[in-house]
């Protein structure tokens, strides 16, 4: 691809050019995938291996060993929820540190530390359940800095006319991480025991850290391997925001916390986060306890909706960017449209799950539709923090994720309380019925306040 000869002129490129894609995006995608590998390692491999329902189901279905841990449903919910104690605590801190020192070391360091903790899970789980809960809190704290750091880096690398499509590429890797973890965990357990799940994913996070340090930079100005034309192209799109960043500006906490668009975005995030974490934690159990698949089938089938979520995220984000680029609709209209698809599509699909009972094909199709439609959020207001305050995107996203991730804290507790010891279709219907209500109310907020 040829660029304009004048290095001071912003070249016209059909996409955010190949150099940024080569130098920046794959590394962030890998980081996001590793983030979810470590997280899903606990929420799938960990939950299946370390709690009585998951581990005993795996072991009993394979008929070679009794369950190693006898933890009831309340304890399972506490183990799942404990991750979010730490995850919530470090969101704002992560955004602040990324804004002040750059997101590279904040995000990379979080992945490395979380990988170390993950390697210790087998030892700590046998030591005492509270040792495991403490490790979960630590893992959550280390991973809590990652998303705000990533948003901070977006503001440094992606021009406004490409933010939606490229953030869609990066955040869709969240679902690839889920697919990888869910798809492999069942096989890893059957090959080498449940400990192997933690060693593989924890070790991969540690290995990932070293190329991240070499390949990733906080900003185009600091990157030694991109061309002058590419650097000019990126900086020209971000010039106004970068000029503002040259002067030290205090974080406008009061204005952020009293902004209606900020709270609308928080409410939208909360509803979708509730759905995501509920399915992440409960879908493997549902496919095993209700649909009666064995350990390998459960892992693979639980991963299928997230594979479609990955494809859907890419599709919706590119369509949204295209519609705005061609002036077919405004940014606000696009946000409302794609937020509506994400909320109402997920709500309708989850509601229909309560209708079809044990119809395996129909249930799996509905889970696929739930996750595919939820990906439309990446074509909506997923990165609205950059639009609202580019120079404070990390801090603002930290505030948003701090609040919305209470969904991750409450969701496993609520679901465990509903299901308790009664793993049958009727009880799982009650668990599914709570989420469409959250989604519908969250869409009303998005439409009227965006």
Legacy VTK file of the C-alpha trace (Angstrom):
# vtk DataFile Version 3.0
C-alpha trace
ASCII
DATASET POLYDATA
POINTS 450 float
0.000 0.000 0.000
1.400 3.421 -0.973
1.052 6.463 1.219
1.133 10.140 0.366
4.603 11.509 -0.119
4.096 14.442 2.223
4.805 13.160 5.753
2.891 16.069 7.270
-0.322 15.181 5.460
-2.699 12.608 6.854
-2.913 9.784 4.328
-6.302 8.535 3.252
-6.537 4.856 4.109
-9.453 2.489 3.573
-9.009 1.029 7.040
-6.910 1.642 10.121
-3.825 0.710 8.247
-1.902 -2.492 8.131
0.957 -1.184 10.236
-1.280 -0.518 13.232
-2.952 -3.866 12.680
0.428 -5.614 12.580
2.095 -3.684 15.366
-0.727 -3.206 17.814
-3.982 -5.050 17.316
-2.870 -8.706 17.368
-1.015 -8.130 20.611
-4.048 -6.600 22.259
-6.262 -9.360 20.907
-3.851 -11.870 22.366
-3.885 -10.002 25.638
-7.658 -10.039 25.736
-7.725 -13.718 24.859
-5.210 -14.503 27.589
-7.249 -12.429 30.010
-10.285 -14.568 29.325
-8.244 -17.751 29.280
-7.199 -17.068 32.856
-10.672 -15.952 33.881
-12.588 -18.729 32.162
-9.991 -21.127 33.493
-11.597 -20.478 36.862
-15.158 -20.060 35.688
-15.118 -23.244 33.623
-12.063 -25.344 34.398
-12.006 -24.016 37.948
-15.675 -24.309 38.691
-15.838 -27.754 37.177
-12.717 -28.875 38.980
-12.994 -27.123 42.325
-16.675 -27.234 43.201
-18.738 -30.281 44.005
-21.273 -29.987 41.203
-18.698 -29.454 38.485
-15.945 -31.760 39.642
-18.219 -34.576 40.765
-20.233 -34.374 37.557
-17.053 -34.693 35.526
-15.614 -37.481 37.634
-18.850 -39.408 38.088
-19.668 -39.276 34.397
-16.212 -40.626 33.617
-16.741 -43.326 36.296
-13.236 -43.533 37.649
-13.061 -41.388 40.799
-15.278 -39.778 43.401
-15.408 -36.040 43.766
-12.419 -34.598 45.586
-14.230 -31.624 47.099
-17.563 -31.692 48.899
-18.737 -28.100 48.586
-22.409 -27.236 48.501
-24.070 -24.777 46.130
-23.712 -21.845 48.519
-19.958 -22.430 48.776
-19.762 -22.716 45.000
-21.478 -19.354 44.656
-19.076 -17.830 47.165
-16.061 -19.153 45.254
-17.394 -17.807 41.983
-18.340 -14.449 43.474
-15.039 -13.978 45.340
-13.255 -13.207 42.076
-15.334 -10.056 41.768
-14.383 -8.763 45.206
-10.908 -8.164 43.840
-12.013 -7.401 40.285
-14.214 -4.538 41.402
-11.618 -3.038 43.743
-8.946 -2.350 41.124
-10.944 -1.051 38.137
-10.611 2.641 38.936
-7.011 2.183 40.067
-6.185 0.426 36.787
-7.682 3.259 34.748
-5.835 5.880 36.746
-2.484 4.092 36.513
-2.915 3.501 32.773
-3.736 7.162 32.229
-0.690 8.266 34.175
1.923 5.659 33.238
0.493 4.001 30.112
-1.543 0.843 29.671
1.244 -1.458 28.475
2.730 -2.386 31.827
-0.578 -2.194 33.695
-2.288 -4.659 31.375
0.731 -6.911 30.879
1.539 -6.970 34.571
-2.028 -7.879 35.414
-1.940 -10.852 33.050
1.409 -12.059 34.407
0.360 -11.826 38.054
-2.995 -13.500 37.366
-1.155 -16.329 35.636
1.044 -16.880 38.703
-2.011 -17.050 40.964
-3.728 -19.459 38.581
-0.816 -21.882 38.804
-1.310 -21.979 42.580
-5.018 -22.878 42.476
-4.583 -26.685 42.745
-2.353 -26.325 45.799
-4.530 -23.733 47.519
-7.776 -25.582 46.817
-6.454 -28.621 48.677
-5.139 -26.454 51.486
-8.497 -24.888 52.408
-11.523 -23.413 50.702
-10.704 -20.003 52.175
-7.212 -20.170 50.686
-8.859 -20.698 47.313
-11.252 -17.800 47.896
-8.299 -15.564 48.807
-6.545 -16.588 45.594
-9.704 -15.841 43.619
-9.810 -12.354 45.137
-6.167 -11.805 44.184
-6.779 -13.063 40.657
-9.727 -10.706 40.311
-7.649 -7.777 41.588
-4.889 -8.415 39.048
-7.345 -8.788 36.186
-9.405 -5.796 37.262
-6.824 -3.388 35.879
-6.920 -4.839 32.365
-10.068 -3.444 30.757
-9.516 0.155 31.925
-5.897 -0.063 30.735
-7.120 -1.296 27.381
-9.581 1.572 27.030
-6.792 3.988 27.838
-4.663 2.478 25.069
-7.573 2.685 22.599
-7.612 6.437 23.089
-3.936 6.565 22.137
-4.055 4.302 19.086
-7.435 4.410 17.319
-8.696 7.463 15.402
-12.411 8.200 15.978
-13.471 6.968 12.534
-12.076 3.500 13.278
-12.590 3.058 17.003
-15.731 0.938 16.793
-14.507 -1.548 14.196
-11.088 -2.064 15.753
-12.335 -2.226 19.317
-14.763 -4.856 18.007
-11.842 -6.909 16.712
-10.042 -6.675 20.030
-12.975 -7.225 22.379
-14.308 -10.077 20.282
-11.156 -11.942 21.320
-12.793 -12.165 24.746
-15.094 -14.744 23.206
-12.209 -16.551 21.481
-10.613 -16.922 24.890
-13.847 -18.368 26.219
-14.087 -20.785 23.281
-10.489 -21.888 23.802
-10.874 -22.414 27.545
-14.229 -24.162 27.380
-13.300 -26.268 24.378
-9.999 -27.458 25.857
-10.841 -27.769 29.544
-12.900 -30.940 29.228
-10.161 -32.663 27.261
-7.441 -31.459 29.616
-9.340 -32.876 32.590
-9.788 -36.234 30.891
-6.144 -36.322 29.782
-4.304 -35.163 32.873
-6.766 -34.391 35.673
-8.337 -31.107 36.625
-4.995 -29.656 37.800
-3.788 -29.604 34.201
-6.370 -26.979 33.272
-4.794 -24.485 35.647
-1.242 -25.292 34.674
-1.915 -24.891 30.956
-3.825 -21.606 31.119
-1.791 -20.112 33.953
1.424 -21.017 32.166
0.208 -19.591 28.859
-0.522 -16.251 30.544
3.025 -16.114 31.890
4.552 -17.031 28.540
2.417 -14.373 26.827
3.808 -11.614 29.048
7.295 -11.552 27.513
6.420 -10.946 23.833
3.868 -8.403 25.063
6.670 -6.372 26.653
8.657 -6.374 23.418
5.884 -5.866 20.859
3.461 -3.436 22.503
3.890 0.305 23.143
1.724 2.817 24.936
1.394 5.218 22.011
2.388 5.703 18.358
4.995 8.248 19.441
6.783 5.599 21.501
6.651 2.844 18.880
9.975 2.418 17.014
8.732 0.165 14.217
5.852 2.013 12.563
6.337 4.291 9.588
6.209 8.066 9.738
3.141 8.014 7.477
1.332 5.640 9.752
2.217 7.633 12.822
1.041 10.810 11.123
-2.225 9.198 10.128
-3.017 8.097 13.678
-1.943 11.313 15.360
-3.842 13.494 12.889
-7.065 11.793 13.886
-6.271 12.167 17.575
-4.582 15.583 17.468
-7.117 17.529 19.510
-7.282 14.964 22.277
-3.520 14.524 22.400
-2.992 18.283 22.616
-5.315 18.355 25.606
-3.267 15.639 27.252
-0.111 17.699 27.094
-1.357 19.833 29.955
-1.996 18.360 33.359
-5.734 18.324 33.980
-7.374 17.130 37.162
-9.819 14.260 36.788
-13.348 15.781 36.787
-14.804 13.293 39.246
-17.939 15.280 40.016
-18.858 15.857 36.378
-18.272 12.196 35.562
-20.408 10.916 38.418
-23.290 13.290 37.661
-23.332 12.747 33.884
-26.559 11.191 32.544
-24.821 9.575 29.515
-22.283 8.005 31.854
-24.999 6.420 33.991
-26.928 5.293 30.910
-23.804 3.497 29.735
-23.302 1.956 33.163
-26.853 0.625 33.194
-26.485 -0.812 29.695
-23.208 -2.478 30.650
-24.734 -3.903 33.810
-27.503 -5.763 31.999
-25.242 -7.317 29.397
-22.606 -8.159 31.995
-25.220 -9.994 34.060
-26.130 -12.157 31.068
-22.505 -12.807 30.122
-21.354 -13.885 33.555
-24.437 -15.962 34.251
-24.029 -17.945 31.063
-20.279 -18.182 31.568
-20.723 -19.727 35.005
-23.897 -21.777 34.478
-23.931 -22.925 30.843
-21.507 -25.848 31.393
-23.608 -27.003 34.346
-26.819 -26.667 32.336
-25.510 -28.731 29.438
-24.448 -31.463 31.854
-27.196 -31.516 34.481
-30.169 -30.763 32.240
-29.105 -31.748 28.732
-26.984 -34.634 30.102
-23.834 -34.268 28.036
-20.574 -35.773 29.228
-17.568 -33.689 30.191
-16.095 -33.353 26.687
-19.451 -32.660 25.062
-20.314 -30.117 27.745
-17.106 -28.184 27.186
-17.401 -28.134 23.407
-21.130 -27.346 23.306
-20.780 -24.643 25.964
-18.125 -23.033 23.774
-20.302 -22.886 20.637
-22.379 -19.812 21.689
-19.156 -17.894 22.349
-17.811 -18.783 18.922
-20.888 -17.158 17.418
-20.503 -14.256 19.858
-17.036 -13.690 18.433
-18.356 -13.669 14.862
-21.314 -11.499 15.876
-19.082 -8.973 17.619
-16.987 -8.563 14.497
-20.057 -8.297 12.279
-21.971 -5.760 14.386
-18.960 -3.510 15.018
-18.038 -3.324 11.328
-21.650 -2.721 10.268
-21.998 0.061 12.836
-18.785 1.735 11.688
-19.818 1.385 8.031
-23.249 2.937 8.586
-21.707 5.948 10.254
-18.856 6.257 7.763
-21.362 6.430 4.897
-23.518 8.893 6.851
-26.485 6.529 6.775
-27.078 7.199 10.457
-25.606 9.333 13.196
-23.434 8.005 15.995
-26.200 8.412 18.588
-28.717 6.588 16.372
-26.234 3.777 15.776
-25.613 3.467 19.513
-29.340 3.183 20.219
-29.928 0.705 17.388
-27.130 -1.680 18.261
-27.673 -1.393 22.003
-31.302 -2.316 21.313
-30.290 -5.373 19.294
-27.961 -6.463 22.091
-30.482 -6.008 24.903
-33.760 -7.044 23.336
-32.227 -9.870 21.304
-30.626 -11.375 24.395
-33.784 -10.893 26.453
-36.036 -12.604 23.909
-33.649 -15.522 23.383
-33.239 -16.156 27.103
-36.969 -15.968 27.657
-37.547 -18.599 24.966
-35.088 -20.904 26.754
-37.702 -21.167 29.509
-40.250 -22.383 26.928
-38.363 -25.201 25.193
-37.423 -27.312 28.235
-35.063 -30.145 27.259
-35.185 -29.667 23.500
-31.430 -29.806 22.999
-31.290 -28.362 19.503
-33.642 -25.485 20.281
-31.851 -24.634 23.527
-28.433 -24.520 21.894
-29.766 -22.353 19.045
-31.244 -19.941 21.578
-27.982 -19.733 23.511
-26.223 -19.018 20.217
-28.743 -16.256 19.419
-28.325 -14.813 22.917
-24.583 -14.449 22.578
-24.663 -13.378 18.923
-27.123 -10.583 19.630
-25.244 -9.464 22.739
-22.221 -8.842 20.506
-24.130 -5.940 18.945
-23.126 -3.920 22.016
-19.688 -3.550 20.415
-21.411 -1.748 17.557
-23.156 0.440 20.124
-21.835 2.289 23.119
-19.222 -0.209 24.304
-16.397 2.334 24.019
-18.480 5.398 24.766
-15.896 6.328 27.396
-13.566 7.479 24.621
-16.325 9.621 23.079
-17.240 11.198 26.403
-13.710 11.881 27.661
-10.845 10.552 25.577
-8.214 11.945 27.906
-9.892 10.247 30.885
-11.099 7.079 29.098
-9.209 4.761 31.433
-10.558 6.364 34.594
-14.100 6.617 33.233
-14.103 2.997 32.099
-12.781 2.042 35.527
-15.774 3.721 37.160
-18.146 1.998 34.736
-16.654 -1.455 35.182
-16.480 -1.084 38.944
-20.250 -0.681 39.070
-21.257 -3.030 36.266
-19.141 -5.875 37.583
-21.320 -6.072 40.654
-23.375 -8.144 38.207
-20.554 -10.673 38.247
-20.664 -10.623 42.043
-24.434 -11.011 42.420
-25.179 -13.230 39.425
-23.598 -16.495 40.716
-25.014 -15.856 44.189
-28.542 -15.307 42.863
-28.355 -18.253 40.485
-26.918 -20.556 43.157
-29.675 -19.513 45.548
-32.323 -20.281 42.936
-30.848 -23.595 41.818
-29.502 -24.745 45.189
-29.669 -28.548 45.364
-32.476 -28.810 42.812
-30.866 -29.225 39.398
-33.938 -29.654 37.211
-35.514 -27.920 34.241
-38.057 -25.932 36.261
-35.414 -24.447 38.540
-33.134 -23.516 35.656
-36.105 -21.805 34.035
-36.387 -19.587 37.105
-32.692 -18.750 36.758
-33.122 -17.808 33.091
-36.291 -15.791 33.740
-34.484 -13.228 35.914
-32.257 -12.031 33.065
-34.708 -10.908 30.369
-36.163 -8.459 32.903
-32.730 -6.955 33.484
-32.145 -6.717 29.740
-35.464 -5.048 28.889
-35.169 -2.387 31.593
-31.590 -1.751 30.608
-32.631 -1.175 26.980
-35.255 1.388 28.042
-32.527 3.311 29.839
-30.277 3.183 26.779
-32.938 4.476 24.377
-34.159 7.368 26.484
-30.864 8.624 27.906
-28.289 7.970 25.172
LINES 1 451
450 0 1 2 3 4 5 6 7 8 9 10 11 12 13 14 15 16 17 18 19 20 21 22 23 24 25 26 27 28 29 30 31 32 33 34 35 36 37 38 39 40 41 42 43 44 45 46 47 48 49 50 51 52 53 54 55 56 57 58 59 60 61 62 63 64 65 66 67 68 69 70 71 72 73 74 75 76 77 78 79 80 81 82 83 84 85 86 87 88 89 90 91 92 93 94 95 96 97 98 99 100 101 102 103 104 105 106 107 108 109 110 111 112 113 114 115 116 117 118 119 120 121 122 123 124 125 126 127 128 129 130 131 132 133 134 135 136 137 138 139 140 141 142 143 144 145 146 147 148 149 150 151 152 153 154 155 156 157 158 159 160 161 162 163 164 165 166 167 168 169 170 171 172 173 174 175 176 177 178 179 180 181 182 183 184 185 186 187 188 189 190 191 192 193 194 195 196 197 198 199 200 201 202 203 204 205 206 207 208 209 210 211 212 213 214 215 216 217 218 219 220 221 222 223 224 225 226 227 228 229 230 231 232 233 234 235 236 237 238 239 240 241 242 243 244 245 246 247 248 249 250 251 252 253 254 255 256 257 258 259 260 261 262 263 264 265 266 267 268 269 270 271 272 273 274 275 276 277 278 279 280 281 282 283 284 285 286 287 288 289 290 291 292 293 294 295 296 297 298 299 300 301 302 303 304 305 306 307 308 309 310 311 312 313 314 315 316 317 318 319 320 321 322 323 324 325 326 327 328 329 330 331 332 333 334 335 336 337 338 339 340 341 342 343 344 345 346 347 348 349 350 351 352 353 354 355 356 357 358 359 360 361 362 363 364 365 366 367 368 369 370 371 372 373 374 375 376 377 378 379 380 381 382 383 384 385 386 387 388 389 390 391 392 393 394 395 396 397 398 399 400 401 402 403 404 405 406 407 408 409 410 411 412 413 414 415 416 417 418 419 420 421 422 423 424 425 426 427 428 429 430 431 432 433 434 435 436 437 438 439 440 441 442 443 444 445 446 447 448 449
